[in-house]
């Protein structure tokens, strides 16, 4: 379960950080940081829900 949560966090934050690139924002912008944090939290939540019995 722990490994799935780490993978969910990594994948979610990576995808979330790349979303602002679709409208031309930099990877180092504030919106990229916020979307990365939100994606990480969402990835953790999804991984946690998928691994529960």
N, C-alpha and C positions, 0 to 999 in steps of 0.2 A: 504494500500500500504506500509506503514511504517513497519508493522509487517512482510510482505513478504520479504522485503529487509533485515531485520535483520535475518530472517530464512535462506535466501539465503547466507548471509555472514557467518553464523555459519556453515551451512552444507558444503559450498564450502571450507572454511578454514580447517575444520576437514578432509574432504576427501583429500585436497591438502597436508596437513601435514602428512597423512598416506601413500601417494604415495612412498616416498623414502624408506619405509620399504620393498618394493617389491625387491629392489636390495641390501638390507642389511644395509642401513644407519640407524642411530639412530633417534629417534623422536626429539632429542635435537640438531640435526645437522643443519648446515647452509642451506643445501638443503631443509630440512624440513621446515625451516622458510620461505625460498623463495617460495616454492611450496604452503605453507599455505597462504601467502600473495596473490599469483596469484590466488589461488582457491577462496579466499574471494572476490577478485575483480570480478572474473568471476561469482560467485554466486550472487553478487549484480547486475551485468549487466543482468543476465538471469531473476532474480526476477523483476527487473525494467521493462524489455521488456514484461514479462508475465502479469504484472498488468496494463499496459497502455491500454486504450480503442482502 
